[in-house]
Amino acid sequence: MIGYFADLIFETSDKKIITFNDMTREATAVYEDHACIGQKPQSEFLHPDLDTVSMNIILHTKLNIDPKTEADKWLDYCRRGVVGTLCVGVPIGVDKWTIRSVSQQWQRVLNNGKLISCTVAVTFKEYITNVWLNR
């Protein structure tokens, strides 16, 4: 197993392959800039913002999976607001994650509408379940 989100597993085995590429993690901070007469504003650090992670999940029938079924799982988790651990080898971040957006790019479809290959772009955002976690 490579990793997982909630109960959706990234894996490579002789039975099936569900993996990702182009994973990006972004951390930002929130500052307040206070105006000062005749001077540049003074910046004040307020707090770290929630991290985001994005990745492209590769789905193809040659990897022994049904791309439509797998792609729709990610869409369903986004629409239902599923909260879960995001793990790639080890858990990422300090708490849980949610799926904030899902985009499906269908590369190959047969004439009967069967999806052969697609890429699912997923964006996760941290979800802090305990506000006292970092104190």
N, C-alpha and C positions, 0 to 999 in steps of 0.2 A: 504494500500500500504506500502510495506517495503522500497522501493526505486526504482531508475531507472537510466538508462544511455540513454541520448537523449530521444527517445520516447519508448524505450524498458523497460517495467515495471516489477519489482519483486513484486509479490502479493500473498497473501493467502486469498482465499474467498471460499464460498460454490460452486462457479462456476468453478474455476481453481486455481492451485497452480504452481507458478514459483518462485523458491527461489534458494538460493545458500548456500554453506558451505565453510569452510577453507579459508575465506577471509584473505589476508595478505597485509599490507601496508608497503612499504619500502621507507625510506628517506636516501639519501646519500649526501655527500659534496665533493667538488673538492678542492684539495690541490696541491700546487707545493712544492716539496722538493728541496731546494737549497743546492748544495754541498759547504762544507767548508773544507779547507785544514786542515788535522789533527784532525777534529772534526766530530761529527755526523751532518748530514744535518739539516738545519733549515726549518721547515715546515711553509708555508704561506697559510692561508685560502683564496681561490679565490671566491667561491660562492656555494650556495646550488645547488645540481643537481635536475633534475626533479624526482618527486616521482613516484613510480609504485604501482599498486594495482593488485593483482591476486585473482581469486576466481573460484570455481567449481560450475557450474549451473546444477542443477538436473532436468532432463526432463523425464517424464514417462506418458504413456497413462492413467494410473490409476489416474493421477492428472488432468484429463480432458483437456489435450493438445495434439497436434500432435508433438512429439519430433523432427521429421525431419524438419518440418516447422520452429519451434522455433530455432533449432540448426543452420539452414541455415540463419536465420536473423542475428545472431552474426557473422557468416562468411562473409555475405554480407557487414555488417557495417565495418568490418576490411578491406576488399578488396576495399571499396569505400572511406576509410579514413574519416569516419564520425567523427565530432568533437562535443562533447556534455558535459553536466553537468553529473557528477556521484554523485548520492545521495543515502545514506543509512541512512534514518531518516532525516539527514541534509546533505547539500552539502559537499563533501569531497574536500579538497585542496583549493587553492586560485583562481582557474580559471577553465578551461575546461579540458577534457580528450580525448584521442584517444585510440582505441583498437589496440595494437601492435601485438598481436598473439591470435589465436583461435585454440584449439585442441579438436577434437570430439572423445570421446571414446564410441563406440556403445556396450552396454552390451547385449541387447537382440533384435534379429531380427527374425521375422517369416519366414517360408519357401517361402513365396511369396515376400520377401524383405521388408515387412513393419517393420519399426523401432518401437520397443515397449519402449525401455528405452535407454537413453544415458546421459553422463556427458560431459558438454562443459567447458573446462578450458580456461578462458579468462584472458589476461594480458592487463591492461590499463597503459598508461603513461600520465603524465600531459602534457597539451598543453597550453602554455601561449599565450594569444591573445593580451595582451598589455604589452610591455616590461617595461612600466613605472608604472605598477600595484602596485609594492611594494615600491615605493619611496615616 
